[in-house]
Amino acid sequence: MKLLRLLLLAFAAIGISCAWAQETPQDSGAVAANKAPDAAATLAYIHDAWTTLTRSMTDCHSLVDIKVTANPILYMPAEVPAPPEVSALSEKCNVKVVSLPRRIEKLGDVRPEELPAAGLLYLPNPYVVPGGRFNEMYGWDSYFILLGLEADHHEALAKGMVDNFLFEIEHYGVVLNANRTYYLTRSQPPFLTSMIRAVYENPASFAATPAGRTEARAWLEHAYTLAEKDYSTWTRPEHKAGVTGLARYFDYGTGPVPEMADDSTYYSDVIRWLEAHPKAVSAEEAGAPYLVKGAESPNETEAARLKLTSCDVKASVVCMRAYADGYRLSKDFYLGDRAMRESGFDPSFRFGPFDGSTHHYAPVCLNSLLYRYERDLEHIALLLGNGTEASRWGKRAQMRNAAIHRYLWKPQQGVFADYDFEKHKSSDYAYISSLYPLWAGVASREEAVKVVAKLSLFERPGGLSMSHTDSGMQWDEPFGWAPTNWVGVAGLDAAGFRDDSRRLAAKWDATVDQGFANDGTIREKYNVVSGNANVQVSAGYKTNVIGFGWTNAVYLKMKQIAETQRAKAAD
């Protein structure tokens, strides 16, 4: 009953009635006629949504996690005593407040399975969540959310979220996937330095006084030190993409992820799809087969074998359920599945079916982001008057630039493509990440011209599609998402292709307007072929969550692109 009461509180807090859990026309497959869009109504919803999506440690609804079936627990860092207002949650919210078993310096220092139950990790400041089942502060979501907060003049909330990430690095080792204990083994796409710069460069973040300038410099020095620590995660041996000099996505856990406890059919659906498509994965393509023989209720001997070849059925209820027709998923598939979740693109078929080979690739997106990260640290070091440090970061960026052009640039095709460092071959899978080098500044003018010439691979009536392949997955054709549409549009704008950026910005916002007109909600993803929220995913995650943090934010930023370009044209 305690958990039920907290769940009801959570739903009420995000302004979604019990109808949220029922099928909408978009989810059921029925396609309703489009209604007349009203941008003013969309904007009014977004302005109000920041409040309903804001969480803090002292609100009971912030602690609820509908992804796992356990009473809420709030974990404090081992070295940080619980503030009085947090200690009071035990009585106020019927929540346990406990300390982690030891100090964390890096990912993997404390394993989720070591803890008595999954729980929320303490953060000192309020933050904005995506919405729906995502009731915590996410790594890459928060970059886009921050842009929206600043566009909507919530600078203090935006700065507080960056301070939360600095707290995460200091006490949990890195910018986490999100502040839940089951995310203690992975990060997310690295946007931290872009967030730091956005806050520091916004005049409203600090007082325009001598004291304010002193505070801003001290804050930047602190942020720089912790950003260096966060960066070191991506240079650990496990995150290296072979000998390419590039990075890969990697999760330090094993087996299926515990947060899939609320989707008991996902891994079984993957097995059934692989059974139905036996030629989709070969040992040569994936590095290891995705399926292994296994019993539904294994005995002791079988359980011991599966622990080595698949996952630990005794330690994980999600592992035990991951069965279909005499098969289980391989250990290598789970490594790829976890790495895919660090990438944020969960799932597509970009790295094999259901992205089961993600850990075998040096991705364009990650290495573009790390190049930007290195250039940002070079810039910040110069601001702090440290030329030696700036030179070091500049050299790292140059080395990554060279590796990107050696392994990821395909001059004949005019695209940036992921590289399978196990098989020493470039991917032929057209993906929206080909635009990331424009945003990061790693593409030359000549390369950018070639990439833009291939925009038709992704441009649809409603914006930029994730890929040119309709796999039925949510991060493939025909679906478009706010973060990749923004990276694409902002990259085109930065590279000087302003007509393209303005056109695509208008398309995306029109799609969001249409979706809002149809059902009064803003969603996590859209069908950019139909230009609305009519989303039918055939396998994997099948819902289209309401909220939605980064969509709200990117809608505002797209408006700024159009308005800025109109103003320039008028001058």
C-alpha positions in Angstrom: 0.0 0.0 0.0 2.9 2.4 0.7 4.2 1.9 -2.8 0.8 2.3 -4.3 0.3 5.6 -2.5 3.6 6.9 -3.7 2.9 5.8 -7.3 -0.4 7.7 -7.3 1.5 10.7 -6.0 4.0 10.4 -8.8 1.3 10.3 -11.5 -0.5 13.3 -9.9 2.8 15.2 -9.8 3.4 15.0 -13.6 -0.1 16.1 -14.3 -1.1 12.8 -16.0 -4.3 11.0 -15.0 -4.8 7.3 -14.8 -5.6 7.4 -18.5 -1.9 7.8 -19.0 -1.5 4.0 -18.5 -4.2 3.2 -21.1 -3.8 3.0 -24.8 -4.0 6.2 -26.8 -4.9 6.2 -30.5 -1.2 6.5 -31.2 -0.3 3.5 -29.1 -3.1 1.2 -30.3 -2.4 1.8 -34.0 -5.6 3.7 -34.8 -4.8 6.9 -36.7 -7.1 9.8 -36.0 -7.6 12.7 -38.3 -5.2 15.6 -37.8 -6.7 18.6 -36.0 -5.7 22.3 -36.6 -2.4 23.0 -34.8 -2.0 26.0 -32.5 1.6 27.0 -31.7 0.4 29.3 -28.8 -1.3 26.3 -27.1 1.9 24.2 -27.5 4.0 27.0 -25.9 1.5 27.4 -23.0 1.8 23.7 -22.3 5.6 23.9 -22.4 5.8 26.9 -20.1 3.7 25.1 -17.5 5.4 21.7 -17.9 8.7 22.8 -16.2 6.9 22.9 -12.9 5.2 19.6 -13.2 8.4 17.9 -14.4 10.6 19.3 -11.6 11.7 17.0 -8.8 13.6 17.4 -5.5 14.8 15.1 -2.8 12.2 16.4 -0.3 9.2 15.5 -2.4 7.8 12.0 -1.9 6.8 11.6 -5.6 10.4 12.1 -6.6 11.4 8.9 -5.0 9.0 6.6 -6.9 10.3 4.3 -9.6 7.6 2.5 -11.6 10.3 0.5 -13.4 11.0 -1.7 -10.4 8.7 -3.4 -7.9 10.2 -2.3 -4.6 9.4 0.2 -1.9 11.5 3.4 -2.4 14.9 3.7 -1.0 17.0 6.9 -1.0 20.8 6.3 -1.0 23.3 8.8 0.3 27.0 8.8 -0.7 29.0 6.9 1.9 30.9 10.1 2.8 27.9 12.5 2.9 25.6 12.6 5.9 21.9 13.0 5.2 20.6 16.5 5.7 17.8 16.9 8.2 15.2 17.4 5.6 16.3 14.2 3.9 16.3 12.2 7.1 12.7 13.4 7.7 11.6 11.5 4.6 11.6 8.2 6.5 8.5 9.3 8.3 7.1 11.7 5.8 7.2 9.4 2.8 7.7 5.9 4.4 11.1 5.8 2.6 14.3 4.2 3.8 17.3 6.6 3.8 20.5 4.6 3.8 24.2 5.1 2.9 26.0 3.4 0.1 28.5 0.8 1.4 31.7 2.8 0.4 33.0 5.8 -1.4 32.7 5.6 -5.2 35.6 6.9 -7.4 34.6 5.4 -10.8 31.9 3.4 -12.6 31.7 -0.1 -11.2 33.1 0.6 -7.7 29.7 -0.3 -6.3 27.6 -2.9 -8.1 23.8 -2.6 -8.1 23.6 -6.3 -7.0 25.5 -5.5 -3.8 22.7 -3.3 -2.6 19.6 -4.7 -0.8 17.3 -3.1 -3.3 17.2 -0.6 -6.2 16.8 3.0 -5.1 17.3 6.7 -5.9 20.7 8.3 -5.6 20.7 11.6 -3.6 21.2 14.9 -5.5 21.3 18.3 -3.7 19.3 20.4 -6.1 16.0 20.3 -7.9 16.0 18.9 -11.4 13.7 18.3 -14.4 12.9 14.8 -15.4 11.8 13.6 -18.9 8.4 12.4 -17.7 6.3 9.2 -17.4 8.4 6.2 -16.4 11.5 8.3 -16.5 11.2 9.9 -13.0 14.9 10.7 -12.4 17.6 13.1 -13.8 19.1 11.7 -17.0 22.6 12.4 -18.4 22.1 13.4 -22.0 18.4 14.3 -21.6 19.5 17.1 -19.2 21.6 18.9 -21.8 18.6 19.5 -24.0 16.4 20.2 -21.1 18.9 22.8 -19.9 18.8 24.5 -23.2 15.1 24.8 -22.9 15.2 26.0 -19.3 17.6 28.8 -20.3 15.4 29.7 -23.3 12.5 29.9 -21.0 14.4 32.0 -18.4 14.8 29.3 -15.6 18.5 29.9 -15.3 18.8 29.0 -11.6 17.2 25.6 -12.2 19.5 25.0 -15.2 22.6 25.8 -13.1 21.3 23.6 -10.2 21.1 20.7 -12.6 24.8 21.2 -13.7 25.7 21.4 -10.0 23.9 18.0 -9.6 26.1 16.5 -12.3 29.2 17.9 -10.6 27.9 16.2 -7.4 27.5 13.0 -9.3 31.0 13.0 -10.5 32.4 13.8 -7.1 30.4 11.2 -5.2 29.3 8.6 -7.8 32.3 8.8 -10.0 30.8 10.1 -13.3 27.8 11.7 -15.0 25.5 8.7 -14.6 22.9 7.4 -17.1 20.5 8.7 -14.3 20.5 8.9 -10.5 19.2 5.3 -9.8 21.4 2.6 -8.3 20.9 0.3 -11.3 22.7 3.0 -13.4 25.9 2.8 -11.3 27.6 0.9 -14.1 27.2 3.2 -17.0 27.2 6.8 -18.2 25.4 8.4 -21.2 26.5 10.5 -24.2 28.9 13.1 -22.8 27.4 16.6 -23.0 28.8 17.9 -19.7 31.1 20.6 -21.0 28.4 21.9 -23.3 26.2 22.3 -20.2 29.0 24.0 -18.2 29.6 26.5 -21.0 25.9 27.1 -21.5 25.6 28.1 -17.8 28.8 30.0 -17.6 28.2 32.0 -20.8 24.7 32.9 -19.8 24.8 36.4 -18.2 21.8 35.5 -16.0 23.6 32.7 -14.3 25.7 34.9 -12.0 25.2 38.4 -10.6 26.7 41.2 -12.8 28.8 42.4 -9.8 32.5 41.9 -8.7 31.3 39.3 -6.2 29.3 37.6 -9.0 32.3 37.5 -11.3 34.4 36.0 -8.5 31.7 33.4 -7.9 31.5 32.6 -11.6 35.2 32.0 -11.9 35.4 29.8 -8.8 32.4 27.8 -10.2 34.2 27.3 -13.5 37.4 26.2 -11.8 35.4 23.6 -9.8 33.5 22.5 -12.9 36.7 22.2 -15.0 38.3 19.9 -12.4 35.3 17.6 -12.2 34.8 17.6 -16.0 38.4 16.3 -16.3 37.4 13.4 -14.0 34.2 12.7 -16.0 36.3 12.7 -19.2 38.6 10.0 -17.8 35.8 7.5 -17.8 35.9 7.5 -21.6 39.6 6.8 -21.7 39.5 3.7 -19.4 40.6 0.5 -21.1 37.0 -0.8 -21.2 35.9 2.2 -23.2 38.6 2.1 -25.8 37.6 0.9 -29.3 40.5 -1.4 -29.8 43.6 0.3 -31.1 41.8 3.0 -33.2 42.4 5.8 -30.7 38.6 6.2 -30.5 36.1 5.4 -27.8 33.2 3.0 -27.6 30.1 2.7 -25.4 30.4 0.2 -22.5 28.6 -0.8 -19.4 30.5 -2.3 -16.5 27.6 -4.6 -15.5 26.7 -8.0 -16.9 23.5 -9.7 -17.9 20.1 -8.0 -18.6 19.5 -4.6 -17.1 17.4 -4.6 -13.9 15.3 -1.6 -15.0 13.6 -3.8 -17.6 11.7 -5.5 -14.7 8.6 -3.5 -15.8 8.8 -4.9 -19.4 8.8 -8.6 -18.8 8.5 -9.4 -22.6 11.3 -7.3 -24.1 14.1 -9.9 -24.0 11.7 -12.7 -24.9 10.5 -10.7 -27.9 14.1 -10.3 -29.0 14.6 -14.0 -28.8 11.5 -14.7 -30.9 12.5 -12.2 -33.5 16.0 -13.7 -33.8 14.4 -17.2 -34.1 12.2 -15.9 -36.9 15.2 -14.3 -38.7 18.0 -16.9 -38.3 20.2 -15.3 -41.0 20.1 -11.8 -39.3 23.1 -12.5 -37.0 26.1 -14.7 -37.7 29.2 -15.2 -35.6 31.2 -13.3 -38.2 28.9 -10.3 -38.1 28.3 -10.0 -34.4 31.5 -11.3 -32.9 29.4 -14.0 -31.1 26.0 -15.5 -31.7 23.1 -13.8 -30.0 21.2 -17.0 -29.0 22.2 -19.9 -26.8 20.3 -23.0 -25.8 18.8 -22.8 -22.4 15.9 -24.2 -20.3 13.0 -22.1 -19.0 13.5 -23.4 -15.4 17.2 -24.5 -15.3 18.5 -26.9 -12.7 21.7 -26.2 -10.7 24.0 -27.5 -13.4 22.2 -25.6 -16.2 22.1 -22.4 -14.1 25.9 -22.6 -13.6 26.4 -23.0 -17.4 24.1 -20.1 -18.2 26.0 -17.9 -15.8 29.0 -18.3 -18.1 27.2 -18.2 -21.4 24.2 -16.0 -20.9 23.3 -14.5 -17.5 22.8 -15.4 -13.8 19.2 -16.8 -13.4 19.7 -17.0 -9.7 20.7 -13.4 -9.2 18.3 -11.6 -11.7 14.6 -12.1 -12.1 14.9 -10.3 -15.5 17.4 -12.9 -16.5 15.1 -15.7 -15.4 12.3 -14.3 -17.5 14.5 -13.8 -20.6 13.5 -17.0 -22.3 11.6 -18.2 -25.3 11.2 -21.5 -27.1 14.3 -23.2 -25.7 16.6 -20.2 -26.2 18.2 -17.5 -24.1 20.3 -14.5 -25.1 24.1 -14.8 -25.1 26.5 -13.1 -22.7 27.9 -11.1 -25.6 24.4 -9.9 -26.6 23.9 -8.6 -23.1 27.2 -6.7 -23.2 26.0 -5.1 -26.4 22.5 -4.4 -25.0 24.0 -2.6 -22.0 26.4 -0.6 -24.2 23.4 0.3 -26.4 21.7 1.8 -23.3 24.8 4.0 -22.6 24.5 5.3 -26.1 20.9 6.5 -25.5 19.7 5.0 -28.7 17.8 2.0 -27.3 17.2 0.3 -29.6 17.8 0.4 -33.3 19.4 -2.0 -35.8 22.4 0.3 -36.3 24.8 -2.1 -34.5 23.1 -5.4 -35.5 19.6 -6.5 -34.5 18.5 -4.7 -31.4 22.0 -3.1 -31.3 23.4 -6.3 -29.8 26.9 -5.5 -31.1 27.1 -1.9 -29.9 30.3 -2.7 -27.9 32.1 -3.8 -31.1 31.9 -0.3 -32.7 33.6 3.1 -32.6 30.5 5.3 -33.0 30.4 8.6 -34.9 28.2 10.2 -32.2 30.3 9.4 -29.2 33.6 10.4 -30.7 32.2 13.6 -32.1 30.9 14.4 -28.6 34.3 13.6 -27.1 36.0 15.9 -29.7 33.7 18.7 -28.6 34.4 17.8 -25.0 38.2 18.2 -25.6 37.8 21.5 -27.4 35.5 22.8 -24.6 38.1 21.8 -22.0 40.8 23.6 -24.1 38.6 26.7 -24.2 37.8 26.6 -20.4 41.5 26.1 -19.6 42.3 29.2 -21.6 39.6 31.2 -19.8 41.2 30.1 -16.5 44.6 31.2 -17.7 46.1 27.8 -18.0 47.9 27.7 -21.3 49.7 24.4 -20.6 46.5 22.6 -19.9 44.8 24.2 -22.9 47.6 22.9 -25.2 47.2 19.4 -23.7 43.5 19.4 -24.6 44.1 20.8 -28.0 46.5 18.0 -28.8 44.0 15.4 -27.6 41.4 16.9 -29.9 43.8 16.9 -32.8 44.5 13.2 -32.2 40.8 12.4 -32.1 40.2 14.4 -35.2 42.8 12.4 -37.0 41.3 9.1 -35.8 37.8 10.2 -36.8 39.0 10.9 -40.3 41.0 7.7 -40.5 38.2 5.4 -39.4 34.8 7.2 -39.5 34.9 9.4 -42.6 34.0 7.8 -45.9 35.0 10.3 -48.6 33.6 8.4 -51.5 30.2 8.2 -50.0 30.4 11.6 -48.3 29.2 10.4 -44.9 30.6 9.7 -41.4 30.0 6.1 -40.5 30.5 3.9 -37.4 33.5 1.6 -37.5 33.5 -2.1 -36.4 36.9 -2.3 -34.8 36.6 -6.1 -34.3 36.1 -6.8 -38.0 38.0 -3.8 -39.2 35.3 -2.5 -41.5 33.1 0.6 -41.8 29.3 0.3 -41.3 27.0 0.8 -44.3 24.0 1.7 -42.0 22.9 5.3 -42.8 22.3 7.0 -39.5 21.5 10.5 -38.3 24.8 10.5 -36.3 26.5 11.4 -39.6 25.5 15.0 -38.8 27.1 15.0 -35.3 30.6 16.1 -36.7 29.0 19.3 -38.0 27.7 20.1 -34.5 31.0 19.2 -32.9 33.1 21.2 -35.4 35.1 18.2 -36.5 33.9 18.2 -40.1 35.7 20.4 -42.6 33.8 22.7 -44.9 34.3 20.3 -47.8 33.1 17.4 -45.7 30.1 19.3 -44.4 29.0 20.1 -48.0 29.1 16.3 -48.8 27.2 15.4 -45.7 24.5 18.0 -46.5 24.2 16.6 -50.0 23.0 13.4 -48.3 20.3 15.1 -46.2 17.7 13.3 -48.2 18.7 10.1 -46.5 17.1 11.5 -43.3 14.9 14.5 -44.2 11.2 13.7 -44.0 8.0 15.9 -44.0 8.1 16.1 -40.2 11.8 16.6 -39.6 14.9 14.4 -39.4 14.4 10.6 -39.2 16.9 8.5 -37.2 17.9 6.3 -40.1 17.1 5.1 -43.6 16.0 1.7 -42.3 12.6 0.8 -41.1 13.5 -1.9 -38.6 10.4 -1.4 -36.4 12.6 -0.1 -33.6 12.0 3.3 -32.0 15.4 4.7 -32.9 15.1 3.9 -36.6 12.9 5.1 -39.5 10.3 6.6 -39.5 10.9 8.1 -36.1 12.4 11.4 -35.2 13.6 12.5 -31.7 14.2 15.9 -30.3 17.9 15.5 -29.4 19.0 14.3 -32.8 16.9 16.8 -34.6 18.5 19.6 -32.5 22.0 18.3 -33.0 21.3 18.1 -36.7 19.7 21.5 -37.0 22.3 23.3 -34.7 25.1 21.6 -36.6 23.8 22.8 -40.0 23.3 26.3 -38.5 26.9 26.4 -37.1 28.3 25.1 -40.4 26.6 27.9 -42.3 23.7 25.9 -43.9 21.1 28.2 -42.5 18.4 27.6 -45.1 18.5 23.9 -44.3 18.5 24.5 -40.6 15.6 26.9 -40.7 13.6 24.5 -42.9 14.2 21.5 -40.6 13.5 23.6 -37.5 10.1 24.6 -38.9 9.3 21.0 -39.8 10.1 19.7 -36.4 8.1 22.3 -34.5 5.2 21.7 -36.9 5.2 18.0 -36.1 5.2 18.8 -32.3 2.3 21.3 -32.9 0.4 18.7 -34.8 0.8 16.1 -32.2 -0.2 18.5 -29.5 -3.3 19.6 -31.4 -4.3 15.9 -31.9 -4.2 14.8 -28.2 -3.1 17.6 -26.0 0.3 16.0 -25.1 4.0 16.3 -26.0 5.7 13.0 -26.6 9.2 11.6 -26.4 9.3 10.7 -30.1 7.4 11.4 -33.3 6.6 9.8 -36.7 8.4 12.3 -39.0 7.0 10.6 -42.1 3.4 11.3 -41.1 4.4 14.5 -39.2 2.6 13.7 -35.9 2.7 11.4 -32.9 1.2 8.4 -34.6 3.9 6.0 -33.4 3.7 2.2 -33.8 6.8 0.3 -32.7 6.8 -3.3 -33.7 9.3 -4.7 -31.1 11.2 -3.4 -28.1 9.9 -0.3 -26.3 6.4 0.2 -27.7 5.0 3.1 -25.7 5.4 6.8 -26.6 5.9 8.5 -23.2 4.2 11.8 -22.4 6.0 14.7 -20.8 8.4 15.4 -22.4 11.5 17.2 -21.2 13.8 17.3 -24.2 10.9 17.7 -26.7 9.7 20.7 -24.8 13.2 22.2 -24.8 14.0 21.6 -28.4 10.7 23.0 -29.5 11.8 26.3 -27.9 15.3 26.2 -29.4 13.9 25.5 -32.9 11.8 28.6 -32.5 14.9 30.6 -31.7 16.6 29.3 -34.9 13.8 30.5 -37.0 13.5 33.9 -35.2 17.2 34.6 -35.3 17.4 33.9 -39.0 14.3 36.1 -39.7 16.0 38.9 -37.7 19.2 38.5 -39.7 17.3 38.5 -43.0 15.5 41.7 -42.0 18.8 43.6 -41.2 
